[in-house]
Amino acid sequence: MAVSLAERTQQLHDERRLLEKADLDIEEGWQRIRRQEDRVQELQAGGHDSRQAERLVELLKQTLTEWERHRTLIIQRVNYLEQEVEPVPRTTG
């Protein structure tokens, strides 16, 4: 069953919205990491055990890596759908 141009256009719109959300989530993820790194430094400066806080930084970074991979997949899907919806006209010559 073929997918209509209208359906592809809606899919493209949906994927672009997902890409915007992914970009926002990634930026917020970096902010969380920076705040947590600040907390680690505060703990260390105060002579406190910072191992759990450091572990959280690593987990946040791993999560962010997965979000960035997912963003790449969204970009690939957007590119594919753009070709389906907005094909480049062929030139004759």
Secondary structure, DSSP 8 states (H G I E B T S, - for coil): ----HHHHHHHHHHHHHHHHHHHHHHHHHHHHHHHHHHHHHHHHHTT---HHHHHHHHHHHHHHHHHHHHHHHHHHHHHHHHHHHS-------
